Amino acid sequence: MKKIPFVTKEQIEEIAKTYPTPFHIYDEKGIRENAAKVKEAFAWNPGFKEYFAVKATPNPFLMNILKEYGFGCDCSSLTELMLCKAIGITGDDIMFSSNDTPAEDFEYAAKLGAIINLDDITHIEFLENIVGTLPETMSCRYNPGGVFTLSNGIMDNPGDAKYGMTEEQIFEAYRILKSKGVKHFGIHAFLASNTVTNEYYPALAKQLFELAVRLEKETGADISFINLSGGVGVPYRPDQKPNDILAIGEGVRKAYEEVLIPAGMGDVSIYAEMGRFMMAPYGGLVTKAIHEKHTYKEYIGVDACAVNLMRPAMYGAYHHITVLGKEDAPCDHTYDVTGSLCENNDKFAIDRNLPEIQKGDYLFIHDTGAHGFAMGYNYNGKLKSAELLLKEDKSVQLIRRKETPKDYFATFDCFDFYDNFDF
Ligand SMILES: *Cc1c(COP(=O)(O)O)cnc(C)c1O
């Protein structure tokens, strides 16, 4: 399917007068339409709740949009928890799914009344030493080990992942938690990432539902929710078919009716912690071509770099690129599109067929709405960009200003430094 940016060249030219490139821009309309569809897909389950994975796009303006749909947040760090608190998301609207968790993070999660999802059996004692009495509702993260396969082949390798408890451990954890007064239980698992198939959630659900039946039977624990976590993917490449969340919801319903209903567990709530699926397609990184270089290859140098979007450098991830205003031009040139870091992996695209690019052209790098800005860092002293929201009425709101040198130097307050610069 042809990937079409949600902004035009004319819009970007106008926006860039106020907010120079590079910047991430988000599409409010797209976010809302998708959120409504997620709600519809699981409407059959009265307790359904999406806990948006804050790490994907930690921006309070965007989190607030999702909050309107009744969604909570999934956090895994102190500052993510603080972000939730700041916008009034507390209590069981927070799922705290962390790992290798520092004591102060557990302490703050408990203080906010978040649902705590334990990554390891040893965290029972660790948490108890911090909070004294365990909360009445607790969740445990499950890792079945081995490889996770669907009909189209191997999806991921849980046996190689640091997360979660073994089957034996989760049974033991439930028994211990129950003996310590925990009353309501959840199961969580994240077995495959960025799955572009409608089969992932239903297959995962079936596996977790079967585990839930065994756990309830053998430990007597009251299982109140099953958390399918994240992993629902998006089509980064034009040849990929997008997931159909309505079909995914129906698939989970089928497994629910097959496994949980006959076991008398028809009151179990389904939770999700999607990040990528909620936001990725509704964000783009807009950057300007500032150099062209002809050596052993053809290079286009842009004003963004891996600091603004790390996925290509980190995982060799594909992000589609549209040259704005040249949407219908033939892709008869082959370029490496590079940023300015002193790192040869700072390339948004390698050997990519694109229309001929002139200096000054705006490039729209697709699907940066999740795990895009958020993964940013400051290597080479590069500063993070602004984030903008394209509102439904087509106006533009600044939802995070770009960093300035003053921000970059802010943590040097232990050094006599500030007087040297006129910030
Ligand atoms: C990263 C993460 C998510 C979100 O994953 P997506 O692939 O963005 O949907 C959800 N839950 C946990 C615990 C995570 O670590």
The ligand as a MOL file (V3000), in Angstrom:
LIG
                    3D

  0  0  0     0  0            999 V3000
M  V30 BEGIN CTAB
M  V30 COUNTS 15 15 0 0 0
M  V30 BEGIN ATOM
M  V30 1 C 7.6370 -1.6570 25.1820 0
M  V30 2 C 6.5430 -2.2480 25.9810 0
M  V30 3 C 5.2080 -2.1540 25.5620 0
M  V30 4 C 4.8000 -1.5350 24.2540 0
M  V30 5 O 5.2720 -2.2370 23.1850 0
M  V30 6 P 4.8360 -1.8730 21.6760 0
M  V30 7 O 5.6080 -2.8090 20.8490 0
M  V30 8 O 5.1960 -0.4490 21.4950 0
M  V30 9 O 3.3710 -2.0830 21.5970 0
M  V30 10 C 4.2400 -2.6690 26.3850 0
M  V30 11 N 4.5530 -3.2570 27.5650 0
M  V30 12 C 5.8110 -3.3520 28.0010 0
M  V30 13 C 6.0750 -3.9920 29.3110 0
M  V30 14 C 6.8560 -2.8680 27.2240 0
M  V30 15 O 8.1090 -2.9920 27.6490 0
M  V30 END ATOM
M  V30 BEGIN BOND
M  V30 1 1 1 2
M  V30 2 1 2 3
M  V30 3 2 2 14
M  V30 4 1 3 4
M  V30 5 2 3 10
M  V30 6 1 4 5
M  V30 7 1 5 6
M  V30 8 2 6 7
M  V30 9 1 6 8
M  V30 10 1 6 9
M  V30 11 1 10 11
M  V30 12 2 11 12
M  V30 13 1 12 13
M  V30 14 1 12 14
M  V30 15 1 14 15
M  V30 END BOND
M  V30 END CTAB
M  END
